[in-house]
Amino acid sequence: MMVRILSCWVALLVLLAVELFLTAAGVNGGIGACAGLMALLVAYGFMRITRAPALAFIFAIGGLFWLSILLALGSLDSFTRTNFPVGDTLSSTAQNPRTPPDTAP
C-alpha cells in the first residue's frame, strides 16, 4: 500500500516537472494533457475509484459534472464582458446638453 502511494506521489512530481518545463518552453497543448494525467492519477492511484462501491463512483462523476458546470459559468463572465470606455466624453455636459447644470452651493 505504501509503495502504491509513494509511486503515485513520485509520478505526480514528475508530471509537475514536465508541466513546468512545458510552460517554460511555451508548449500550451501539453499543459492540459499533464493536468488531465494528474487528475487520472489521483482518481485511480489515490482514490482507487475502480475498486470503490458504485455509489462512490456515481458521486465522483457527479462532482466532476458540477465542477465542469461551475467552471463553465465562471468563465462565461469573462468571455461575454465588453469594455466600454468611461471618461469625460460620456459624462460631460458638452456631449449631453439636456443635462441641467450643477446647482450645488
C-alpha positions as CSV (number, residue, x, y, z in Angstrom):
1,M,0.0,0.0,0.0
2,M,2.8,2.4,0.9
3,V,4.6,1.6,-2.3
4,R,1.5,2.4,-4.4
5,I,1.1,5.8,-2.6
6,L,4.8,6.7,-3.0
7,S,4.8,5.7,-6.6
8,C,1.7,7.8,-7.3
9,W,3.4,10.7,-5.5
10,V,6.6,10.4,-7.5
11,A,4.6,10.2,-10.7
12,L,2.7,13.4,-9.7
13,L,6.0,15.2,-9.1
14,V,7.4,14.0,-12.4
15,L,4.3,15.3,-14.2
16,L,4.6,18.6,-12.3
17,A,8.2,18.9,-13.5
18,V,7.1,18.1,-17.1
19,E,4.3,20.7,-16.8
20,L,6.7,23.4,-15.6
21,F,9.1,22.5,-18.4
22,L,6.3,22.8,-21.0
23,T,5.3,26.1,-19.5
24,A,8.8,27.5,-19.8
25,A,9.1,26.1,-23.4
26,G,5.8,27.7,-24.4
27,V,4.0,24.5,-25.4
28,N,0.4,25.2,-24.3
29,G,-1.2,21.9,-25.6
30,G,0.9,19.7,-23.3
31,I,-0.1,21.5,-20.1
32,G,-3.7,20.4,-20.3
33,A,-2.6,16.8,-21.1
34,C,-0.4,16.8,-18.0
35,A,-3.2,18.2,-15.9
36,G,-5.6,15.5,-17.2
37,L,-3.0,12.8,-16.4
38,M,-2.6,14.2,-12.9
39,A,-6.3,14.1,-12.3
40,L,-6.5,10.5,-13.6
41,L,-3.5,9.5,-11.4
42,V,-5.2,10.9,-8.4
43,A,-8.5,9.2,-9.2
44,Y,-7.1,5.8,-10.0
45,G,-4.0,5.9,-7.7
46,F,-5.0,7.6,-4.5
47,M,-8.8,7.2,-4.6
48,R,-8.8,3.8,-6.2
49,I,-12.1,4.7,-7.9
50,T,-12.2,1.4,-9.8
51,R,-12.4,-0.6,-6.5
52,A,-14.8,1.8,-4.8
53,P,-18.5,1.0,-4.4
54,A,-20.9,2.0,-7.2
55,L,-22.3,4.9,-5.1
56,A,-18.8,6.4,-4.6
57,F,-18.2,6.2,-8.4
58,I,-21.6,7.9,-9.0
59,F,-20.7,10.7,-6.6
60,A,-17.3,11.2,-8.2
61,I,-18.9,11.5,-11.6
62,G,-21.5,13.9,-10.2
63,G,-18.7,16.0,-8.6
64,L,-16.9,16.2,-12.0
65,F,-20.2,17.2,-13.6
66,W,-20.8,20.1,-11.2
67,L,-17.2,21.2,-11.4
68,S,-17.5,21.5,-15.1
69,I,-20.7,23.5,-14.8
70,L,-19.1,25.8,-12.3
71,L,-16.0,26.4,-14.4
72,A,-18.1,27.0,-17.5
73,L,-20.3,29.5,-15.7
74,G,-17.3,31.2,-14.1
75,S,-15.6,31.6,-17.4
76,L,-18.7,32.8,-19.1
77,D,-18.5,36.1,-17.4
78,S,-15.1,37.0,-18.7
79,F,-15.9,35.7,-22.2
80,T,-19.0,37.8,-22.5
81,R,-17.9,41.0,-20.8
82,T,-17.2,44.0,-23.0
83,N,-15.2,47.0,-22.2
84,F,-16.7,50.4,-22.8
85,P,-14.6,53.5,-22.3
86,V,-15.7,55.6,-19.4
87,G,-14.4,59.1,-19.1
88,D,-15.1,62.7,-19.9
89,T,-16.6,62.0,-23.3
90,L,-19.6,60.1,-21.8
91,S,-20.3,62.2,-18.8
92,S,-19.5,65.8,-19.9
93,T,-22.3,68.3,-20.4
94,A,-20.9,69.3,-23.8
95,Q,-21.9,65.9,-25.2
96,N,-25.3,65.9,-23.4
97,P,-26.7,69.5,-23.4
98,R,-30.0,68.4,-21.8
99,T,-28.3,67.7,-18.5
100,P,-29.1,70.5,-16.1
101,P,-26.2,72.4,-14.7
102,D,-24.9,71.6,-11.2
103,T,-26.6,73.9,-8.6
104,A,-24.8,72.7,-5.5
105,P,-23.5,75.6,-3.3
